[in-house]
Amino acid sequence: MNLLEVIELNARYGDALDRFDLTGWQALFTPDAVYRAQARENFDRGLPLAAIYLDGHAMMTDRITGIEKTLVFAPRFTRHIIGLPSIENNTARTPFIIVQTVTTGLPEILATGCYHDTLASTSDGIRLAARNAVYDNALIPNSLVYPL
């Protein structure tokens, strides 16, 4: 996998979440992929606790159903600003900033951090075999509804 492929994967990832295309977001993962949104403190200490932990497409589908049909939360918009990845073999580290606007307020930084990825080559191009979205902030303002 090359730099351009990883940049394109991240661009599609941020675009899918910013457009609330959760099915498109899920399609960027291998069927058995693990997704985590984890505080840096836990990541640095090797602790497993994560704000969101999804193991495979079935759990991702459950989260999508929850967001679209059962969770109650204030309407919001997100904007993902994703930096350039550092790639080594089939892993990548990519910095991010996510801004959130709850429709009743001003934009605020939802999270800053780094994606720690394991990448897989598939017949559809590269996909995420694992993504750990490690966020720097100790607290998430408001609530964490959508994946980071």
MDAnalysis code that builds the backbone (N, CA, C; Angstrom):
import MDAnalysis as mda
import numpy as np

u = mda.Universe.empty(444, n_residues=148, atom_resindex=np.repeat(np.arange(148), 3), trajectory=True)
u.add_TopologyAttr("name", ["N", "CA", "C"] * 148)
u.add_TopologyAttr("resid", np.arange(1, 149))
u.add_TopologyAttr("resname", ["MET", "ASN", "LEU", "LEU", "GLU", "VAL", "ILE", "GLU", "LEU", "ASN", "ALA", "ARG", "TYR", "GLY", "ASP", "ALA", "LEU", "ASP", "ARG", "PHE", "ASP", "LEU", "THR", "GLY", "TRP", "GLN", "ALA", "LEU", "PHE", "THR", "PRO", "ASP", "ALA", "VAL", "TYR", "ARG", "ALA", "GLN", "ALA", "ARG", "GLU", "ASN", "PHE", "ASP", "ARG", "GLY", "LEU", "PRO", "LEU", "ALA", "ALA", "ILE", "TYR", "LEU", "ASP", "GLY", "HIS", "ALA", "MET", "MET", "THR", "ASP", "ARG", "ILE", "THR", "GLY", "ILE", "GLU", "LYS", "THR", "LEU", "VAL", "PHE", "ALA", "PRO", "ARG", "PHE", "THR", "ARG", "HIS", "ILE", "ILE", "GLY", "LEU", "PRO", "SER", "ILE", "GLU", "ASN", "ASN", "THR", "ALA", "ARG", "THR", "PRO", "PHE", "ILE", "ILE", "VAL", "GLN", "THR", "VAL", "THR", "THR", "GLY", "LEU", "PRO", "GLU", "ILE", "LEU", "ALA", "THR", "GLY", "CYS", "TYR", "HIS", "ASP", "THR", "LEU", "ALA", "SER", "THR", "SER", "ASP", "GLY", "ILE", "ARG", "LEU", "ALA", "ALA", "ARG", "ASN", "ALA", "VAL", "TYR", "ASP", "ASN", "ALA", "LEU", "ILE", "PRO", "ASN", "SER", "LEU", "VAL", "TYR", "PRO", "LEU"])
u.atoms.positions = np.array([
    [0.839, -1.178, 0.000],
    [0.000, 0.000, 0.000],
    [0.880, 1.236, 0.000],
    [0.405, 2.235, -0.694],
    [1.231, 3.429, -0.822],
    [0.538, 4.628, -0.161],
    [1.275, 5.712, -0.078],
    [0.792, 6.915, 0.597],
    [-0.524, 7.410, -0.005],
    [-0.615, 7.458, -1.318],
    [-1.821, 7.963, -1.972],
    [-3.050, 7.115, -1.628],
    [-2.892, 5.792, -1.577],
    [-4.008, 4.910, -1.219],
    [-4.502, 5.186, 0.203],
    [-3.582, 5.403, 1.130],
    [-3.963, 5.645, 2.525],
    [-4.613, 7.024, 2.659],
    [-4.092, 8.012, 1.948],
    [-4.705, 9.347, 1.964],
    [-6.134, 9.264, 1.427],
    [-6.333, 8.540, 0.329],
    [-7.674, 8.380, -0.254],
    [-8.615, 7.651, 0.698],
    [-8.133, 6.608, 1.358],
    [-8.952, 5.879, 2.333],
    [-9.398, 6.821, 3.455],
    [-8.482, 7.612, 3.974],
    [-8.825, 8.563, 5.044],
    [-9.773, 9.654, 4.562],
    [-9.598, 10.103, 3.332],
    [-10.511, 11.119, 2.779],
    [-11.921, 10.554, 2.666],
    [-12.046, 9.324, 2.194],
    [-13.363, 8.692, 2.092],
    [-13.964, 8.444, 3.468],
    [-13.141, 8.113, 4.434],
    [-13.581, 7.886, 5.815],
    [-14.192, 9.168, 6.395],
    [-13.432, 10.263, 6.348],
    [-13.931, 11.533, 6.879],
    [-15.161, 12.014, 6.144],
    [-15.170, 11.878, 4.835],
    [-16.320, 12.313, 4.033],
    [-17.571, 11.518, 4.386],
    [-17.434, 10.202, 4.542],
    [-18.594, 9.373, 4.884],
    [-19.190, 9.807, 6.225],
    [-18.343, 10.015, 7.228],
    [-18.860, 10.422, 8.537],
    [-19.441, 11.831, 8.506],
    [-18.807, 12.742, 7.782],
    [-19.321, 14.122, 7.707],
    [-20.654, 14.199, 6.961],
    [-20.922, 13.231, 6.092],
    [-22.207, 13.183, 5.362],
    [-23.201, 12.249, 6.048],
    [-22.808, 11.675, 7.191],
    [-23.647, 10.726, 7.932],
    [-23.964, 9.482, 7.106],
    [-23.037, 9.094, 6.247],
    [-23.159, 7.874, 5.450],
    [-22.494, 6.746, 6.232],
    [-23.205, 6.212, 7.215],
    [-22.616, 5.208, 8.096],
    [-22.407, 3.870, 7.398],
    [-23.221, 3.559, 6.408],
    [-23.015, 2.342, 5.622],
    [-21.727, 2.473, 4.809],
    [-21.501, 3.660, 4.238],
    [-20.253, 3.915, 3.518],
    [-19.049, 3.863, 4.438],
    [-19.205, 4.365, 5.662],
    [-18.140, 4.289, 6.667],
    [-17.795, 2.824, 6.959],
    [-18.817, 2.015, 7.197],
    [-18.613, 0.599, 7.517],
    [-17.910, -0.134, 6.372],
    [-18.214, 0.238, 5.138],
    [-17.629, -0.433, 3.966],
    [-16.118, -0.233, 3.868],
    [-15.573, 0.714, 4.606],
    [-14.128, 0.957, 4.576],
    [-13.357, 0.002, 5.487],
    [-14.079, -0.865, 6.199],
    [-13.478, -1.835, 7.107],
    [-13.612, -3.244, 6.541],
    [-12.658, -4.104, 6.875],
    [-12.813, -5.524, 6.554],
    [-13.938, -6.079, 7.434],
    [-14.577, -7.178, 7.033],
    [-15.702, -7.706, 7.812],
    [-15.387, -8.018, 9.278],
    [-14.148, -8.406, 9.572],
    [-13.778, -8.749, 10.954],
    [-12.973, -7.650, 11.652],
    [-13.023, -6.456, 11.123],
    [-12.232, -5.339, 11.663],
    [-12.684, -4.940, 13.066],
    [-11.751, -4.349, 13.795],
    [-12.039, -3.788, 15.119],
    [-11.916, -2.279, 15.019],
    [-12.925, -1.576, 15.561],
    [-12.890, -0.115, 15.647],
    [-12.971, 0.270, 17.120],
    [-12.089, 1.180, 17.522],
    [-12.121, 1.716, 18.882],
    [-11.986, 3.228, 18.832],
    [-12.690, 3.893, 19.733],
    [-12.439, 5.300, 20.050],
    [-11.962, 5.272, 21.500],
    [-10.704, 5.621, 21.705],
    [-10.072, 5.389, 22.998],
    [-9.306, 6.619, 23.461],
    [-9.428, 6.932, 24.737],
    [-8.685, 8.044, 25.322],
    [-7.189, 7.739, 25.306],
    [-6.401, 8.761, 25.064],
    [-4.946, 8.588, 24.986],
    [-4.378, 8.028, 26.286],
    [-4.914, 8.456, 27.409],
    [-4.426, 7.960, 28.692],
    [-4.520, 6.434, 28.762],
    [-5.646, 5.873, 28.346],
    [-5.800, 4.415, 28.346],
    [-4.897, 3.760, 27.310],
    [-4.812, 4.368, 26.138],
    [-3.952, 3.825, 25.077],
    [-2.499, 3.775, 25.543],
    [-2.006, 4.889, 26.101],
    [-0.610, 4.957, 26.537],
    [-0.297, 3.955, 27.643],
    [-1.279, 3.642, 28.470],
    [-1.072, 2.701, 29.579],
    [-1.357, 1.254, 29.183],
    [-1.781, 1.051, 27.925],
    [-2.097, -0.296, 27.471],
    [-3.394, -0.835, 28.043],
    [-4.264, 0.059, 28.488],
    [-5.549, -0.352, 29.062],
    [-6.587, -0.513, 27.955],
    [-7.449, -1.511, 28.031],
    [-8.378, -1.797, 26.932],
    [-9.632, -0.925, 26.885],
    [-9.966, -0.212, 27.957],
    [-11.219, 0.542, 27.999],
    [-11.291, 1.569, 26.864],
    [-12.406, 1.561, 26.140],
    [-12.618, 2.492, 25.029],
    [-14.038, 3.037, 25.110],
    [-14.225, 4.286, 24.692],
    [-15.562, 4.895, 24.675],
    [-16.466, 4.180, 23.679],
    [-15.904, 3.762, 22.561],
    [-16.628, 2.941, 21.583],
    [-15.722, 1.769, 21.224],
    [-16.257, 0.572, 21.264],
    [-15.524, -0.632, 20.867],
    [-16.446, -1.476, 19.994],
    [-16.058, -1.662, 18.744],
    [-16.860, -2.432, 17.790],
    [-15.977, -3.521, 17.187],
    [-16.394, -4.756, 17.327],
    [-15.617, -5.899, 16.857],
    [-16.358, -6.546, 15.688],
    [-16.030, -6.123, 14.473],
    [-16.612, -6.703, 13.269],
    [-17.833, -5.957, 12.765],
    [-18.229, -6.301, 11.552],
    [-19.353, -5.628, 10.890],
    [-20.663, -5.766, 11.648],
    [-20.877, -6.892, 12.335],
    [-22.144, -7.061, 13.054],
    [-22.293, -6.009, 14.151],
    [-21.228, -5.761, 14.902],
    [-21.297, -4.732, 15.944],
    [-21.400, -3.341, 15.327],
    [-20.742, -3.126, 14.190],
    [-20.860, -1.842, 13.500],
    [-22.306, -1.616, 13.051],
    [-22.926, -2.658, 12.530],
    [-24.322, -2.557, 12.113],
    [-25.216, -2.221, 13.301],
    [-24.967, -2.840, 14.448],
    [-25.742, -2.515, 15.656],
    [-25.584, -1.046, 16.026],
    [-24.359, -0.528, 15.960],
    [-24.116, 0.883, 16.295],
    [-24.851, 1.791, 15.304],
    [-24.775, 1.450, 14.025],
    [-25.456, 2.242, 12.991],
    [-26.965, 2.253, 13.256],
    [-27.531, 1.109, 13.558],
    [-28.969, 1.021, 13.846],
    [-29.304, 1.884, 15.058],
    [-28.476, 1.823, 16.084],
    [-28.699, 2.641, 17.272],
    [-28.694, 4.122, 16.952],
    [-27.715, 4.557, 16.184],
    [-27.611, 5.979, 15.825],
    [-28.818, 6.404, 14.990],
    [-29.178, 5.586, 14.021],
    [-30.238, 5.972, 13.083],
    [-31.652, 5.788, 13.636],
    [-31.842, 4.871, 14.596],
    [-33.214, 4.544, 14.988],
    [-33.533, 4.634, 16.467],
    [-32.560, 4.484, 17.360],
    [-32.933, 4.401, 18.773],
    [-32.280, 5.430, 19.680],
    [-31.090, 5.883, 19.375],
    [-30.428, 6.856, 20.248],
    [-31.118, 8.208, 20.169],
    [-31.158, 8.898, 21.288],
    [-31.716, 10.244, 21.333],
    [-30.565, 11.201, 21.617],
    [-30.339, 12.147, 20.713],
    [-29.255, 13.108, 20.882],
    [-29.582, 14.364, 20.085],
    [-28.972, 15.476, 20.506],
    [-29.180, 16.738, 19.785],
    [-28.587, 16.617, 18.383],
    [-29.284, 17.129, 17.372],
    [-28.724, 17.087, 16.012],
    [-27.370, 17.787, 15.970],
    [-26.464, 17.251, 15.166],
    [-25.111, 17.795, 15.089],
    [-24.500, 17.538, 13.725],
    [-23.489, 18.319, 13.420],
    [-22.692, 18.145, 12.213],
    [-21.247, 17.975, 12.633],
    [-20.500, 17.190, 11.882],
    [-19.075, 17.039, 12.156],
    [-18.269, 17.406, 10.918],
    [-17.038, 17.773, 11.159],
    [-16.085, 18.025, 10.078],
    [-14.757, 17.392, 10.494],
    [-14.297, 16.420, 9.699],
    [-13.037, 15.734, 9.959],
    [-11.917, 16.410, 9.179],
    [-10.899, 16.833, 9.880],
    [-9.686, 17.349, 9.256],
    [-8.614, 16.303, 9.542],
    [-8.192, 15.615, 8.494],
    [-7.309, 14.464, 8.657],
    [-5.962, 14.787, 8.022],
    [-4.904, 14.609, 8.810],
    [-3.551, 14.926, 8.359],
    [-2.959, 13.833, 7.476],
    [-1.680, 13.979, 7.229],
    [-0.975, 13.011, 6.388],
    [-0.503, 11.824, 7.219],
    [-0.655, 10.625, 6.686],
    [-0.289, 9.425, 7.443],
    [1.206, 9.150, 7.420],
    [1.646, 8.497, 8.472],
    [2.976, 7.902, 8.528],
    [2.760, 6.401, 8.385],
    [3.351, 5.805, 7.339],
    [3.061, 4.413, 6.997],
    [4.309, 3.558, 7.186],
    [4.092, 2.395, 7.796],
    [5.165, 1.413, 7.915],
    [4.548, 0.036, 7.726],
    [4.978, -0.660, 6.682],
    [4.405, -1.962, 6.333],
    [2.885, -1.844, 6.188],
    [2.123, -2.581, 6.978],
    [0.663, -2.514, 6.851],
    [0.025, -1.719, 7.994],
    [0.788, -0.789, 8.586],
    [0.231, 0.054, 9.645],
    [0.409, 1.524, 9.277],
    [-0.457, 2.342, 9.850],
    [-0.372, 3.785, 9.613],
    [-0.791, 4.517, 10.884],
    [-0.194, 5.678, 11.073],
    [-0.593, 6.613, 12.129],
    [-0.921, 7.930, 11.441],
    [-2.115, 8.459, 11.737],
    [-2.589, 9.648, 11.041],
    [-3.235, 10.601, 12.042],
    [-2.750, 11.853, 12.114],
    [-3.368, 12.810, 13.044],
    [-4.717, 13.297, 12.532],
    [-5.587, 13.666, 13.488],
    [-6.897, 14.187, 13.109],
    [-7.355, 15.262, 14.087],
    [-8.259, 16.106, 13.587],
    [-9.034, 17.042, 14.391],
    [-10.467, 16.891, 13.915],
    [-11.399, 16.804, 14.843],
    [-12.808, 16.717, 14.481],
    [-13.535, 17.860, 15.168],
    [-14.199, 18.666, 14.356],
    [-14.998, 19.783, 14.859],
    [-16.455, 19.356, 14.805],
    [-17.183, 19.674, 15.851],
    [-18.602, 19.332, 15.934],
    [-19.418, 20.604, 16.136],
    [-20.532, 20.678, 15.444],
    [-21.470, 21.774, 15.639],
    [-22.814, 21.170, 16.010],
    [-23.208, 21.349, 17.261],
    [-24.557, 20.985, 17.669],
    [-25.433, 22.114, 17.151],
    [-26.552, 21.793, 16.530],
    [-27.319, 22.793, 15.788],
    [-27.777, 23.972, 16.650],
    [-27.726, 23.843, 17.954],
    [-28.135, 24.952, 18.822],
    [-26.949, 25.777, 19.313],
    [-25.739, 25.494, 18.827],
    [-24.577, 26.190, 19.362],
    [-23.515, 26.487, 18.324],
    [-22.360, 26.882, 18.834],
    [-21.208, 27.219, 18.004],
    [-20.338, 25.985, 17.778],
    [-19.542, 25.997, 16.720],
    [-18.626, 24.878, 16.502],
    [-17.646, 24.755, 17.677],
    [-17.293, 23.509, 18.000],
    [-16.302, 23.250, 19.037],
    [-15.466, 22.058, 18.614],
    [-14.258, 22.008, 19.126],
    [-13.416, 20.852, 18.829],
    [-13.962, 19.673, 19.618],
    [-14.362, 18.645, 18.903],
    [-14.844, 17.426, 19.528],
    [-13.664, 16.587, 20.013],
    [-12.663, 16.453, 19.146],
    [-11.512, 15.628, 19.500],
    [-10.328, 15.961, 18.616],
    [-9.149, 15.824, 19.202],
    [-7.900, 15.807, 18.450],
    [-7.230, 14.490, 18.794],
    [-6.442, 13.985, 17.887],
    [-5.782, 12.731, 18.205],
    [-5.086, 12.125, 17.014],
    [-4.988, 10.804, 17.045],
    [-4.270, 10.076, 16.010],
    [-4.967, 8.743, 15.757],
    [-5.162, 8.435, 14.480],
    [-5.657, 7.115, 14.105],
    [-4.468, 6.159, 14.080],
    [-4.606, 5.037, 14.741],
    [-3.614, 3.960, 14.698],
    [-4.276, 2.820, 13.942],
    [-3.796, 2.563, 12.725],
    [-4.485, 1.649, 11.818],
    [-3.657, 0.432, 11.461],
    [-4.369, -0.677, 11.275],
    [-3.831, -1.851, 10.598],
    [-4.593, -1.933, 9.287],
    [-3.855, -1.985, 8.197],
    [-4.448, -1.925, 6.859],
    [-4.395, -3.293, 6.187],
    [-5.371, -3.551, 5.331],
    [-5.425, -4.812, 4.594],
    [-5.696, -4.526, 3.123],
    [-4.983, -5.241, 2.257],
    [-5.246, -5.154, 0.817],
    [-6.379, -6.117, 0.484],
    [-7.390, -5.602, -0.228],
    [-8.519, -6.438, -0.636],
    [-8.743, -6.249, -2.132],
    [-9.657, -7.007, -2.681],
    [-9.968, -6.855, -4.106],
    [-10.620, -5.501, -4.388],
    [-11.155, -4.835, -3.349],
    [-11.755, -3.506, -3.488],
    [-10.793, -2.385, -3.092],
    [-9.511, -2.699, -2.955],
    [-8.522, -1.712, -2.511],
    [-8.207, -1.910, -1.042],
    [-7.483, -0.960, -0.466],
    [-7.130, -1.142, 0.941],
    [-8.335, -0.840, 1.833],
    [-8.379, -1.567, 2.938],
    [-9.440, -1.413, 3.926],
    [-8.808, -1.404, 5.321],
    [-9.576, -0.956, 6.274],
    [-9.128, -0.933, 7.661],
    [-9.396, -2.291, 8.298],
    [-8.333, -2.966, 8.720],
    [-8.480, -4.209, 9.471],
    [-8.646, -3.887, 10.952],
    [-8.128, -2.734, 11.364],
    [-8.319, -2.223, 12.723],
    [-8.063, -0.723, 12.700],
    [-8.894, 0.010, 13.418],
    [-8.672, 1.451, 13.604],
    [-8.892, 1.757, 15.068],
    [-7.858, 2.313, 15.688],
    [-7.977, 2.809, 17.045],
    [-7.863, 4.325, 16.948],
    [-8.993, 5.015, 17.118],
    [-9.031, 6.478, 17.089],
    [-8.695, 6.953, 18.500],
    [-7.435, 7.275, 18.713],
    [-6.953, 7.656, 20.038],
    [-7.086, 9.169, 20.164],
    [-7.969, 9.603, 21.058],
    [-8.208, 11.040, 21.217],
    [-7.420, 11.578, 22.409],
    [-6.879, 12.798, 22.232],
    [-6.012, 13.418, 23.231],
    [-6.775, 13.978, 24.425],
    [-7.966, 14.503, 24.180],
    [-8.705, 15.183, 25.236],
    [-9.198, 14.183, 26.281],
    [-9.169, 14.611, 27.533],
    [-9.626, 13.744, 28.613],
    [-11.140, 13.580, 28.585],
    [-11.831, 14.615, 28.150],
    [-13.294, 14.592, 28.103],
    [-13.768, 14.895, 26.688],
    [-14.878, 14.280, 26.318],
    [-15.528, 14.579, 25.040],
    [-16.649, 15.569, 25.344],
    [-16.648, 16.748, 24.685],
    [-17.739, 17.691, 24.961],
    [-19.081, 17.132, 24.475],
    [-20.102, 17.353, 25.265],
    [-21.468, 16.938, 24.935],
    [-21.565, 15.414, 24.980],
    [-21.430, 14.729, 23.852],
    [-21.513, 13.267, 23.831],
    [-20.815, 12.754, 22.575],
    [-20.438, 11.488, 22.625],
    [-19.795, 10.848, 21.477],
    [-20.837, 9.955, 20.810],
    [-21.454, 10.475, 19.754],
    [-22.509, 9.753, 19.055],
    [-21.915, 8.984, 17.887],
    [-21.253, 9.683, 16.999],
    [-20.693, 9.104, 15.794],
    [-19.253, 8.643, 16.037],
    [-18.793, 7.685, 15.263],
    [-17.377, 7.317, 15.369],
    [-16.493, 8.520, 15.078],
    [-15.307, 8.503, 15.636],
    [-14.350, 9.601, 15.383],
    [-13.672, 9.402, 14.039],
])
